[in-house]
Amino acid sequence: MLLEPENTLFVRGTLPALLLAGAPIHDALPQLAVAEGPIPACEGWTLIPQLTMCVVDGPGEHGLLVAAFVAPVADGPDARTAPQPGAAGMSGWCEDAERAGGAVVLSLAHLPATPDWPALLPTGSPRGGFVPTPT
């Protein structure tokens, strides 16, 4: 299933993230419960980061495709500027994901204007976790 780029936010960083709103895979992703320590992995899920398309593939028939080239990319979790679409940002995000061996994929009710991790993670509403790239 194709997810509209305006329902996504790619966030660059040492541990990159892909935030999703209104994703058809929301209920298939595990409930995210992070007290302390690393973000848990999404077992059975893989991420294929590409400049033009990003694939989040889950077990069974679950998965989605994002038109990454036109999706917004934030410079990092502490970004002070508005996310911008484009090749430079997406290329950097793909490099971040390759270096990290995957990315944190979070499915939310609504996308935040800017990622505020302390506000996002403890609410109990996000679903997802770390999704690895194929080896």
N, CA, C and O atoms as CSV, one atom per row, in Angstrom:
chain,resi,resn,atom,element,x,y,z
A,1,MET,N,N,0.846,-1.164,0.000
A,1,MET,CA,C,0.000,0.000,0.000
A,1,MET,C,C,0.896,1.234,0.000
A,1,MET,O,O,1.920,1.259,0.683
A,2,LEU,N,N,0.522,2.235,-0.749
A,2,LEU,CA,C,1.260,3.492,-0.838
A,2,LEU,C,C,0.755,4.462,0.223
A,2,LEU,O,O,-0.446,4.703,0.337
A,3,LEU,N,N,1.685,5.014,0.997
A,3,LEU,CA,C,1.338,6.020,2.000
A,3,LEU,C,C,1.720,7.382,1.441
A,3,LEU,O,O,2.840,7.573,0.968
A,4,GLU,N,N,0.808,8.307,1.494
A,4,GLU,CA,C,1.052,9.643,0.961
A,4,GLU,C,C,2.228,10.293,1.681
A,4,GLU,O,O,2.339,10.173,2.901
A,5,PRO,N,N,3.115,10.985,0.947
A,5,PRO,CA,C,4.295,11.584,1.569
A,5,PRO,C,C,3.966,12.609,2.658
A,5,PRO,O,O,4.757,12.795,3.583
A,6,GLU,N,N,2.822,13.269,2.562
A,6,GLU,CA,C,2.468,14.243,3.603
A,6,GLU,C,C,2.103,13.559,4.925
A,6,GLU,O,O,1.949,14.233,5.943
A,7,ASN,N,N,1.965,12.245,4.920
A,7,ASN,CA,C,1.709,11.486,6.141
A,7,ASN,C,C,2.984,10.853,6.687
A,7,ASN,O,O,2.930,9.930,7.499
A,8,THR,N,N,4.135,11.361,6.234
A,8,THR,CA,C,5.414,10.826,6.696
A,8,THR,C,C,6.342,11.959,7.108
A,8,THR,O,O,6.202,13.099,6.666
A,9,LEU,N,N,7.280,11.614,7.955
A,9,LEU,CA,C,8.362,12.529,8.297
A,9,LEU,C,C,9.608,11.681,8.516
A,9,LEU,O,O,9.666,10.873,9.443
A,10,PHE,N,N,10.601,11.872,7.657
A,10,PHE,CA,C,11.893,11.218,7.801
A,10,PHE,C,C,12.756,12.120,8.671
A,10,PHE,O,O,12.871,13.316,8.403
A,11,VAL,N,N,13.366,11.554,9.712
A,11,VAL,CA,C,14.181,12.332,10.639
A,11,VAL,C,C,15.607,11.788,10.599
A,11,VAL,O,O,15.849,10.624,10.918
A,12,ARG,N,N,16.546,12.646,10.202
A,12,ARG,CA,C,17.954,12.256,10.127
A,12,ARG,C,C,18.568,12.148,11.512
A,12,ARG,O,O,18.073,12.745,12.468
A,13,GLY,N,N,19.648,11.384,11.616
A,13,GLY,CA,C,20.376,11.271,12.867
A,13,GLY,C,C,21.174,9.990,12.931
A,13,GLY,O,O,21.140,9.169,12.015
A,14,THR,N,N,21.897,9.831,14.033
A,14,THR,CA,C,22.667,8.606,14.257
A,14,THR,C,C,21.739,7.403,14.231
A,14,THR,O,O,22.085,6.352,13.692
A,15,LEU,N,N,20.573,7.559,14.810
A,15,LEU,CA,C,19.516,6.562,14.737
A,15,LEU,C,C,18.340,7.244,14.032
A,15,LEU,O,O,17.499,7.870,14.676
A,16,PRO,N,N,18.292,7.115,12.692
A,16,PRO,CA,C,17.243,7.819,11.948
A,16,PRO,C,C,15.861,7.258,12.268
A,16,PRO,O,O,15.720,6.151,12.788
A,17,ALA,N,N,14.855,8.054,11.943
A,17,ALA,CA,C,13.478,7.644,12.225
A,17,ALA,C,C,12.590,7.938,11.028
A,17,ALA,O,O,12.856,8.840,10.234
A,18,LEU,N,N,11.548,7.164,10.926
A,18,LEU,CA,C,10.489,7.384,9.952
A,18,LEU,C,C,9.193,7.434,10.739
A,18,LEU,O,O,8.764,6.434,11.313
A,19,LEU,N,N,8.572,8.612,10.761
A,19,LEU,CA,C,7.304,8.793,11.472
A,19,LEU,C,C,6.172,8.688,10.461
A,19,LEU,O,O,6.241,9.270,9.378
A,20,LEU,N,N,5.140,7.950,10.815
A,20,LEU,CA,C,4.005,7.698,9.925
A,20,LEU,C,C,2.719,8.129,10.606
A,20,LEU,O,O,2.562,7.937,11.812
A,21,ALA,N,N,1.800,8.705,9.854
A,21,ALA,CA,C,0.473,9.048,10.364
A,21,ALA,C,C,-0.570,8.402,9.461
A,21,ALA,O,O,-0.452,8.443,8.236
A,22,GLY,N,N,-1.570,7.819,10.060
A,22,GLY,CA,C,-2.628,7.195,9.272
A,22,GLY,C,C,-2.142,6.012,8.453
A,22,GLY,O,O,-2.679,5.732,7.381
A,23,ALA,N,N,-1.129,5.318,8.952
A,23,ALA,CA,C,-0.545,4.196,8.213
A,23,ALA,C,C,-1.431,2.956,8.305
A,23,ALA,O,O,-1.921,2.622,9.385
A,24,PRO,N,N,-1.639,2.275,7.184
A,24,PRO,CA,C,-2.457,1.064,7.212
A,24,PRO,C,C,-1.796,-0.077,7.988
A,24,PRO,O,O,-2.449,-1.078,8.281
A,25,ILE,N,N,-0.519,0.060,8.321
A,25,ILE,CA,C,0.184,-0.976,9.078
A,25,ILE,C,C,0.177,-0.696,10.584
A,25,ILE,O,O,0.779,-1.444,11.355
A,26,HIS,N,N,-0.494,0.367,11.002
A,26,HIS,CA,C,-0.459,0.782,12.408
A,26,HIS,C,C,-0.741,-0.380,13.361
A,26,HIS,O,O,0.051,-0.635,14.269
A,27,ASP,N,N,-1.838,-1.075,13.171
A,27,ASP,CA,C,-2.222,-2.144,14.095
A,27,ASP,C,C,-1.333,-3.375,13.988
A,27,ASP,O,O,-1.296,-4.187,14.912
A,28,ALA,N,N,-0.617,-3.529,12.876
A,28,ALA,CA,C,0.274,-4.677,12.703
A,28,ALA,C,C,1.611,-4.474,13.416
A,28,ALA,O,O,2.276,-5.447,13.770
A,29,LEU,N,N,2.007,-3.217,13.628
A,29,LEU,CA,C,3.252,-2.930,14.336
A,29,LEU,C,C,3.076,-3.182,15.826
A,29,LEU,O,O,1.974,-3.023,16.352
A,30,PRO,N,N,4.153,-3.574,16.519
A,30,PRO,CA,C,4.019,-3.801,17.963
A,30,PRO,C,C,3.818,-2.500,18.730
A,30,PRO,O,O,4.300,-1.442,18.324
A,31,GLN,N,N,3.100,-2.593,19.844
A,31,GLN,CA,C,2.949,-1.447,20.734
A,31,GLN,C,C,4.328,-1.077,21.241
A,31,GLN,O,O,5.080,-1.948,21.679
A,32,LEU,N,N,4.668,0.193,21.188
A,32,LEU,CA,C,5.989,0.638,21.614
A,32,LEU,C,C,5.962,0.986,23.087
A,32,LEU,O,O,5.235,1.883,23.514
A,33,ALA,N,N,6.753,0.278,23.849
A,33,ALA,CA,C,6.867,0.532,25.280
A,33,ALA,C,C,8.346,0.683,25.603
A,33,ALA,O,O,9.074,-0.306,25.685
A,34,VAL,N,N,8.783,1.913,25.783
A,34,VAL,CA,C,10.185,2.188,26.069
A,34,VAL,C,C,10.273,2.894,27.410
A,34,VAL,O,O,9.848,4.041,27.549
A,35,ALA,N,N,10.817,2.217,28.376
A,35,ALA,CA,C,11.040,2.856,29.678
A,35,ALA,C,C,12.437,3.470,29.672
A,35,ALA,O,O,12.595,4.679,29.846
A,36,GLU,N,N,13.420,2.647,29.476
A,36,GLU,CA,C,14.807,3.086,29.375
A,36,GLU,C,C,15.529,2.099,28.482
A,36,GLU,O,O,15.066,0.977,28.271
A,37,GLY,N,N,16.654,2.521,27.968
A,37,GLY,CA,C,17.446,1.633,27.135
A,37,GLY,C,C,17.091,1.759,25.670
A,37,GLY,O,O,16.410,2.700,25.263
A,38,PRO,N,N,17.560,0.800,24.874
A,38,PRO,CA,C,17.353,0.885,23.428
A,38,PRO,C,C,15.895,0.654,23.033
A,38,PRO,O,O,15.127,0.008,23.746
A,39,ILE,N,N,15.553,1.192,21.899
A,39,ILE,CA,C,14.216,0.972,21.344
A,39,ILE,C,C,14.154,-0.462,20.835
A,39,ILE,O,O,15.054,-0.893,20.114
A,40,PRO,N,N,13.118,-1.209,21.191
A,40,PRO,CA,C,13.041,-2.614,20.783
A,40,PRO,C,C,12.882,-2.765,19.269
A,40,PRO,O,O,12.342,-1.894,18.586
A,41,ALA,N,N,13.370,-3.897,18.777
A,41,ALA,CA,C,13.276,-4.207,17.347
A,41,ALA,C,C,11.872,-4.693,17.007
A,41,ALA,O,O,11.176,-5.282,17.834
A,42,CYS,N,N,11.479,-4.430,15.774
A,42,CYS,CA,C,10.217,-4.953,15.239
A,42,CYS,C,C,10.541,-6.283,14.561
A,42,CYS,O,O,11.003,-6.313,13.420
A,43,GLU,N,N,10.298,-7.357,15.260
A,43,GLU,CA,C,10.603,-8.683,14.736
A,43,GLU,C,C,9.771,-8.973,13.482
A,43,GLU,O,O,8.562,-8.742,13.455
A,44,GLY,N,N,10.435,-9.477,12.462
A,44,GLY,CA,C,9.754,-9.845,11.225
A,44,GLY,C,C,9.573,-8.702,10.240
A,44,GLY,O,O,8.982,-8.898,9.178
A,45,TRP,N,N,10.066,-7.514,10.563
A,45,TRP,CA,C,9.932,-6.351,9.697
A,45,TRP,C,C,11.285,-5.997,9.090
A,45,TRP,O,O,12.322,-6.221,9.715
A,46,THR,N,N,11.283,-5.443,7.873
A,46,THR,CA,C,12.505,-4.949,7.239
A,46,THR,C,C,12.226,-3.594,6.595
A,46,THR,O,O,11.095,-3.267,6.238
A,47,LEU,N,N,13.292,-2.828,6.463
A,47,LEU,CA,C,13.229,-1.497,5.862
A,47,LEU,C,C,14.167,-1.472,4.663
A,47,LEU,O,O,15.322,-1.886,4.760
A,48,ILE,N,N,13.671,-0.990,3.546
A,48,ILE,CA,C,14.501,-0.827,2.356
A,48,ILE,C,C,14.502,0.657,2.014
A,48,ILE,O,O,13.579,1.160,1.372
A,49,PRO,N,N,15.566,1.362,2.458
A,49,PRO,CA,C,15.641,2.811,2.214
A,49,PRO,C,C,16.242,3.102,0.837
A,49,PRO,O,O,17.352,2.669,0.529
A,50,GLN,N,N,15.515,3.822,0.038
A,50,GLN,CA,C,15.979,4.228,-1.293
A,50,GLN,C,C,15.651,5.699,-1.494
A,50,GLN,O,O,14.741,6.229,-0.857
A,51,LEU,N,N,16.378,6.346,-2.362
A,51,LEU,CA,C,16.188,7.767,-2.617
A,51,LEU,C,C,14.778,8.076,-3.120
A,51,LEU,O,O,14.185,9.073,-2.706
A,52,THR,N,N,14.238,7.247,-3.995
A,52,THR,CA,C,12.926,7.528,-4.579
A,52,THR,C,C,11.773,6.870,-3.830
A,52,THR,O,O,10.691,7.448,-3.731
A,53,MET,N,N,11.990,5.684,-3.310
A,53,MET,CA,C,10.951,4.950,-2.606
A,53,MET,C,C,11.541,4.309,-1.359
A,53,MET,O,O,12.693,3.876,-1.361
A,54,CYS,N,N,10.759,4.251,-0.309
A,54,CYS,CA,C,11.163,3.583,0.919
A,54,CYS,C,C,10.107,2.512,1.203
A,54,CYS,O,O,8.906,2.784,1.194
A,55,VAL,N,N,10.576,1.304,1.451
A,55,VAL,CA,C,9.667,0.183,1.703
A,55,VAL,C,C,9.796,-0.247,3.158
A,55,VAL,O,O,10.899,-0.459,3.662
A,56,VAL,N,N,8.655,-0.373,3.824
A,56,VAL,CA,C,8.587,-0.952,5.162
A,56,VAL,C,C,7.801,-2.243,4.974
A,56,VAL,O,O,6.594,-2.219,4.734
A,57,ASP,N,N,8.503,-3.374,5.087
A,57,ASP,CA,C,7.896,-4.670,4.800
A,57,ASP,C,C,7.756,-5.465,6.082
A,57,ASP,O,O,8.719,-5.661,6.822
A,58,GLY,N,N,6.539,-5.919,6.328
A,58,GLY,CA,C,6.269,-6.659,7.543
A,58,GLY,C,C,5.923,-8.096,7.268
A,58,GLY,O,O,5.961,-8.550,6.124
A,59,PRO,N,N,5.588,-8.804,8.306
A,59,PRO,CA,C,5.213,-10.206,8.141
A,59,PRO,C,C,3.875,-10.334,7.404
A,59,PRO,O,O,3.013,-9.460,7.492
A,60,GLY,N,N,3.730,-11.421,6.693
A,60,GLY,CA,C,2.485,-11.658,5.958
A,60,GLY,C,C,2.253,-10.605,4.896
A,60,GLY,O,O,3.160,-10.275,4.132
A,61,GLU,N,N,1.065,-10.089,4.847
A,61,GLU,CA,C,0.677,-9.100,3.840
A,61,GLU,C,C,0.899,-7.662,4.292
A,61,GLU,O,O,0.511,-6.735,3.582
A,62,HIS,N,N,1.507,-7.453,5.443
A,62,HIS,CA,C,1.693,-6.108,5.988
A,62,HIS,C,C,2.906,-5.439,5.369
A,62,HIS,O,O,3.970,-6.043,5.236
A,63,GLY,N,N,2.729,-4.187,4.997
A,63,GLY,CA,C,3.830,-3.404,4.459
A,63,GLY,C,C,3.302,-2.141,3.811
A,63,GLY,O,O,2.104,-1.983,3.573
A,64,LEU,N,N,4.239,-1.245,3.535
A,64,LEU,CA,C,3.850,-0.027,2.831
A,64,LEU,C,C,5.028,0.537,2.069
A,64,LEU,O,O,6.187,0.196,2.300
A,65,LEU,N,N,4.676,1.413,1.154
A,65,LEU,CA,C,5.628,2.069,0.264
A,65,LEU,C,C,5.439,3.569,0.420
A,65,LEU,O,O,4.313,4.066,0.415
A,66,VAL,N,N,6.561,4.293,0.562
A,66,VAL,CA,C,6.519,5.748,0.688
A,66,VAL,C,C,7.272,6.358,-0.481
A,66,VAL,O,O,8.401,5.956,-0.766
A,67,ALA,N,N,6.664,7.321,-1.160
A,67,ALA,CA,C,7.355,8.077,-2.215
A,67,ALA,C,C,8.342,9.012,-1.518
A,67,ALA,O,O,8.034,10.176,-1.259
A,68,ALA,N,N,9.512,8.495,-1.223
A,68,ALA,CA,C,10.478,9.170,-0.361
A,68,ALA,C,C,11.019,10.470,-0.955
A,68,ALA,O,O,11.272,11.422,-0.217
A,69,PHE,N,N,11.196,10.526,-2.250
A,69,PHE,CA,C,11.815,11.690,-2.890
A,69,PHE,C,C,11.042,12.980,-2.620
A,69,PHE,O,O,11.636,14.057,-2.568
A,70,VAL,N,N,9.732,12.880,-2.449
A,70,VAL,CA,C,8.917,14.076,-2.215
A,70,VAL,C,C,8.447,14.191,-0.770
A,70,VAL,O,O,7.672,15.088,-0.438
A,71,ALA,N,N,8.913,13.284,0.092
A,71,ALA,CA,C,8.519,13.311,1.499
A,71,ALA,C,C,9.390,14.294,2.287
A,71,ALA,O,O,10.543,14.520,1.919
A,72,PRO,N,N,8.863,14.872,3.352
A,72,PRO,CA,C,9.658,15.800,4.161
A,72,PRO,C,C,10.745,15.076,4.957
A,72,PRO,O,O,10.550,13.971,5.462
A,73,VAL,N,N,11.899,15.745,5.046
A,73,VAL,CA,C,13.041,15.220,5.799
A,73,VAL,C,C,13.477,16.299,6.788
A,73,VAL,O,O,13.771,17.428,6.395
A,74,ALA,N,N,13.516,15.944,8.079
A,74,ALA,CA,C,14.014,16.852,9.114
A,74,ALA,C,C,15.489,16.561,9.333
A,74,ALA,O,O,15.920,15.411,9.251
A,75,ASP,N,N,16.259,17.596,9.611
A,75,ASP,CA,C,17.701,17.438,9.790
A,75,ASP,C,C,18.072,16.619,11.009
A,75,ASP,O,O,19.181,16.086,11.058
A,76,GLY,N,N,17.224,16.497,11.965
A,76,GLY,CA,C,17.516,15.726,13.162
A,76,GLY,C,C,16.453,15.973,14.200
A,76,GLY,O,O,15.581,16.820,14.010
A,77,PRO,N,N,16.513,15.234,15.309
A,77,PRO,CA,C,15.476,15.393,16.326
A,77,PRO,C,C,15.467,16.768,16.969
A,77,PRO,O,O,14.466,17.154,17.573
A,78,ASP,N,N,16.555,17.517,16.854
A,78,ASP,CA,C,16.606,18.861,17.427
A,78,ASP,C,C,16.575,19.932,16.344
A,78,ASP,O,O,17.028,21.055,16.566
A,79,ALA,N,N,16.041,19.591,15.173
A,79,ALA,CA,C,16.038,20.516,14.040
A,79,ALA,C,C,15.274,21.788,14.379
A,79,ALA,O,O,14.210,21.741,14.996
A,80,ARG,N,N,15.817,22.902,13.976
A,80,ARG,CA,C,15.182,24.200,14.228
A,80,ARG,C,C,14.460,24.715,12.975
A,80,ARG,O,O,13.703,25.683,13.051
A,81,THR,N,N,14.690,24.079,11.838
A,81,THR,CA,C,14.045,24.503,10.605
A,81,THR,C,C,12.972,23.496,10.221
A,81,THR,O,O,13.013,22.336,10.633
A,82,ALA,N,N,12.022,23.949,9.433
A,82,ALA,CA,C,10.936,23.081,8.991
A,82,ALA,C,C,11.478,21.985,8.070
A,82,ALA,O,O,12.397,22.233,7.289
A,83,PRO,N,N,10.914,20.772,8.157
A,83,PRO,CA,C,11.337,19.693,7.269
A,83,PRO,C,C,11.117,20.076,5.808
A,83,PRO,O,O,10.147,20.754,5.470
A,84,GLN,N,N,12.027,19.632,4.954
A,84,GLN,CA,C,11.955,19.932,3.534
A,84,GLN,C,C,12.088,18.648,2.716
A,84,GLN,O,O,12.887,17.780,3.068
A,85,PRO,N,N,11.321,18.508,1.633
A,85,PRO,CA,C,11.520,17.365,0.749
A,85,PRO,C,C,12.719,17.621,-0.160
A,85,PRO,O,O,13.166,18.759,-0.302
A,86,GLY,N,N,13.227,16.574,-0.763
A,86,GLY,CA,C,14.289,16.759,-1.745
A,86,GLY,C,C,15.361,15.693,-1.682
A,86,GLY,O,O,15.477,14.943,-0.712
A,87,ALA,N,N,16.139,15.652,-2.751
A,87,ALA,CA,C,17.156,14.623,-2.919
A,87,ALA,C,C,18.243,14.693,-1.855
A,87,ALA,O,O,18.670,13.654,-1.352
A,88,ALA,N,N,18.702,15.888,-1.498
A,88,ALA,CA,C,19.809,16.002,-0.538
A,88,ALA,C,C,19.412,15.441,0.821
A,88,ALA,O,O,20.157,14.654,1.405
A,89,GLY,N,N,18.257,15.832,1.327
A,89,GLY,CA,C,17.813,15.339,2.626
A,89,GLY,C,C,17.546,13.850,2.616
A,89,GLY,O,O,17.939,13.140,3.542
A,90,MET,N,N,16.880,13.369,1.575
A,90,MET,CA,C,16.550,11.942,1.506
A,90,MET,C,C,17.800,11.109,1.315
A,90,MET,O,O,17.909,10.021,1.880
A,91,SER,N,N,18.741,11.596,0.532
A,91,SER,CA,C,20.007,10.885,0.340
A,91,SER,C,C,20.727,10.744,1.676
A,91,SER,O,O,21.250,9.676,1.994
A,92,GLY,N,N,20.753,11.821,2.455
A,92,GLY,CA,C,21.371,11.777,3.773
A,92,GLY,C,C,20.662,10.817,4.703
A,92,GLY,O,O,21.312,10.091,5.455
A,93,TRP,N,N,19.317,10.798,4.665
A,93,TRP,CA,C,18.552,9.893,5.516
A,93,TRP,C,C,18.857,8.439,5.147
A,93,TRP,O,O,19.035,7.599,6.029
A,94,CYS,N,N,18.915,8.145,3.864
A,94,CYS,CA,C,19.237,6.780,3.421
A,94,CYS,C,C,20.627,6.368,3.903
A,94,CYS,O,O,20.826,5.229,4.327
A,95,GLU,N,N,21.584,7.286,3.841
A,95,GLU,CA,C,22.932,7.001,4.341
A,95,GLU,C,C,22.896,6.743,5.848
A,95,GLU,O,O,23.550,5.823,6.340
A,96,ASP,N,N,22.130,7.558,6.578
A,96,ASP,CA,C,21.990,7.355,8.019
A,96,ASP,C,C,21.419,5.963,8.313
A,96,ASP,O,O,21.908,5.262,9.199
A,97,ALA,N,N,20.382,5.569,7.564
A,97,ALA,CA,C,19.738,4.271,7.771
A,97,ALA,C,C,20.687,3.120,7.447
A,97,ALA,O,O,20.714,2.119,8.163
A,98,GLU,N,N,21.450,3.254,6.395
A,98,GLU,CA,C,22.420,2.210,6.044
A,98,GLU,C,C,23.486,2.084,7.125
A,98,GLU,O,O,23.850,0.974,7.515
A,99,ARG,N,N,23.981,3.205,7.604
A,99,ARG,CA,C,25.009,3.215,8.654
A,99,ARG,C,C,24.472,2.590,9.952
A,99,ARG,O,O,25.186,1.851,10.630
A,100,ALA,N,N,23.221,2.891,10.290
A,100,ALA,CA,C,22.614,2.386,11.528
A,100,ALA,C,C,22.093,0.961,11.378
A,100,ALA,O,O,21.755,0.319,12.373
A,101,GLY,N,N,22.025,0.464,10.154
A,101,GLY,CA,C,21.482,-0.873,9.929
A,101,GLY,C,C,19.974,-0.920,9.983
A,101,GLY,O,O,19.386,-1.990,10.138
A,102,GLY,N,N,19.329,0.255,9.853
A,102,GLY,CA,C,17.874,0.353,9.877
A,102,GLY,C,C,17.452,1.700,10.413
A,102,GLY,O,O,18.248,2.638,10.452
A,103,ALA,N,N,16.215,1.798,10.824
A,103,ALA,CA,C,15.686,3.054,11.362
A,103,ALA,C,C,14.550,2.741,12.327
A,103,ALA,O,O,13.968,1.656,12.296
A,104,VAL,N,N,14.252,3.699,13.172
A,104,VAL,CA,C,13.099,3.593,14.052
A,104,VAL,C,C,11.874,3.981,13.221
A,104,VAL,O,O,11.829,5.067,12.644
A,105,VAL,N,N,10.906,3.109,13.164
A,105,VAL,CA,C,9.650,3.376,12.461
A,105,VAL,C,C,8.569,3.512,13.521
A,105,VAL,O,O,8.313,2.587,14.292
A,106,LEU,N,N,7.934,4.690,13.547
A,106,LEU,CA,C,6.866,4.942,14.513
A,106,LEU,C,C,5.586,5.311,13.785
A,106,LEU,O,O,5.578,6.206,12.940
A,107,SER,N,N,4.525,4.628,14.109
A,107,SER,CA,C,3.209,4.942,13.576
A,107,SER,C,C,2.435,5.694,14.649
A,107,SER,O,O,2.261,5.207,15.766
A,108,LEU,N,N,1.975,6.887,14.292
A,108,LEU,CA,C,1.320,7.798,15.238
A,108,LEU,C,C,-0.063,8.188,14.718
A,108,LEU,O,O,-0.375,7.987,13.544
A,109,ALA,N,N,-0.873,8.737,15.591
A,109,ALA,CA,C,-2.176,9.252,15.175
A,109,ALA,C,C,-2.003,10.477,14.287
A,109,ALA,O,O,-2.701,10.627,13.284
A,110,HIS,N,N,-1.062,11.362,14.662
A,110,HIS,CA,C,-0.789,12.586,13.910
A,110,HIS,C,C,0.700,12.846,13.921
A,110,HIS,O,O,1.392,12.503,14.879
A,111,LEU,N,N,1.195,13.455,12.851
A,111,LEU,CA,C,2.607,13.821,12.810
A,111,LEU,C,C,2.846,15.081,13.631
A,111,LEU,O,O,2.044,16.013,13.591
A,112,PRO,N,N,3.941,15.110,14.373
A,112,PRO,CA,C,4.276,16.340,15.094
A,112,PRO,C,C,4.879,17.358,14.136
A,112,PRO,O,O,5.430,16.983,13.101
A,113,ALA,N,N,4.780,18.630,14.465
A,113,ALA,CA,C,5.418,19.662,13.629
A,113,ALA,C,C,6.927,19.464,13.630
A,113,ALA,O,O,7.577,19.588,12.592
A,114,THR,N,N,7.473,19.159,14.787
A,114,THR,CA,C,8.878,18.780,14.918
A,114,THR,C,C,8.935,17.596,15.868
A,114,THR,O,O,8.135,17.515,16.800
A,115,PRO,N,N,9.867,16.677,15.650
A,115,PRO,CA,C,9.919,15.508,16.528
A,115,PRO,C,C,10.361,15.880,17.941
A,115,PRO,O,O,11.435,16.449,18.135
A,116,ASP,N,N,9.545,15.562,18.899
A,116,ASP,CA,C,9.838,15.802,20.305
A,116,ASP,C,C,9.795,14.430,20.976
A,116,ASP,O,O,8.742,13.989,21.436
A,117,TRP,N,N,10.955,13.755,21.030
A,117,TRP,CA,C,11.009,12.369,21.490
A,117,TRP,C,C,10.422,12.175,22.879
A,117,TRP,O,O,9.649,11.235,23.064
A,118,PRO,N,N,10.741,13.012,23.876
A,118,PRO,CA,C,10.141,12.780,25.194
A,118,PRO,C,C,8.609,12.826,25.160
A,118,PRO,O,O,7.950,12.118,25.922
A,119,ALA,N,N,8.053,13.646,24.291
A,119,ALA,CA,C,6.595,13.740,24.202
A,119,ALA,C,C,6.003,12.576,23.409
A,119,ALA,O,O,4.880,12.153,23.684
A,120,LEU,N,N,6.741,12.056,22.434
A,120,LEU,CA,C,6.224,10.990,21.580
A,120,LEU,C,C,6.266,9.618,22.239
A,120,LEU,O,O,5.286,8.876,22.180
A,121,LEU,N,N,7.378,9.274,22.862
A,121,LEU,CA,C,7.590,7.905,23.295
A,121,LEU,C,C,6.794,7.448,24.501
A,121,LEU,O,O,6.274,6.333,24.461
A,122,PRO,N,N,6.656,8.213,25.565
A,122,PRO,CA,C,5.974,7.650,26.725
A,122,PRO,C,C,4.451,7.669,26.657
A,122,PRO,O,O,3.801,7.207,27.595
A,123,THR,N,N,3.863,8.182,25.590
A,123,THR,CA,C,2.415,8.335,25.552
A,123,THR,C,C,1.664,7.016,25.476
A,123,THR,O,O,0.496,6.953,25.860
A,124,GLY,N,N,2.305,5.966,24.990
A,124,GLY,CA,C,1.626,4.681,24.862
A,124,GLY,C,C,0.879,4.539,23.556
A,124,GLY,O,O,0.404,3.446,23.246
A,125,SER,N,N,0.755,5.604,22.776
A,125,SER,CA,C,0.032,5.502,21.512
A,125,SER,C,C,0.904,5.107,20.326
A,125,SER,O,O,0.381,4.512,19.384
A,126,PRO,N,N,2.217,5.408,20.317
A,126,PRO,CA,C,2.986,5.004,19.140
A,126,PRO,C,C,3.115,3.493,19.043
A,126,PRO,O,O,3.146,2.779,20.045
A,127,ARG,N,N,3.188,3.043,17.825
A,127,ARG,CA,C,3.454,1.639,17.554
A,127,ARG,C,C,4.688,1.606,16.678
A,127,ARG,O,O,4.910,2.511,15.874
A,128,GLY,N,N,5.488,0.573,16.829
A,128,GLY,CA,C,6.668,0.418,15.999
A,128,GLY,C,C,7.889,0.074,16.821
A,128,GLY,O,O,7.787,-0.515,17.898
A,129,GLY,N,N,9.040,0.448,16.304
A,129,GLY,CA,C,10.317,0.148,16.931
A,129,GLY,C,C,11.406,0.219,15.888
A,129,GLY,O,O,11.226,0.830,14.835
A,130,PHE,N,N,12.539,-0.404,16.176
A,130,PHE,CA,C,13.648,-0.413,15.241
A,130,PHE,C,C,13.387,-1.443,14.157
A,130,PHE,O,O,13.138,-2.612,14.450
A,131,VAL,N,N,13.444,-1.003,12.888
A,131,VAL,CA,C,13.237,-1.885,11.752
A,131,VAL,C,C,14.557,-1.971,10.993
A,131,VAL,O,O,15.029,-0.961,10.472
A,132,PRO,N,N,15.164,-3.160,10.921
A,132,PRO,CA,C,16.473,-3.289,10.281
A,132,PRO,C,C,16.385,-3.313,8.757
A,132,PRO,O,O,15.355,-3.652,8.173
A,133,THR,N,N,17.498,-2.943,8.141
A,133,THR,CA,C,17.641,-3.110,6.695
A,133,THR,C,C,18.074,-4.544,6.449
A,133,THR,O,O,18.683,-5.156,7.326
A,134,PRO,N,N,17.778,-5.099,5.275
A,134,PRO,CA,C,18.198,-6.483,4.993
A,134,PRO,C,C,19.734,-6.559,4.938
A,134,PRO,O,O,20.404,-5.629,4.486
A,135,THR,N,N,20.257,-7.674,5.403
A,135,THR,CA,C,21.715,-7.847,5.370
A,135,THR,C,C,22.161,-8.570,4.135
A,135,THR,O,O,23.356,-8.798,3.950
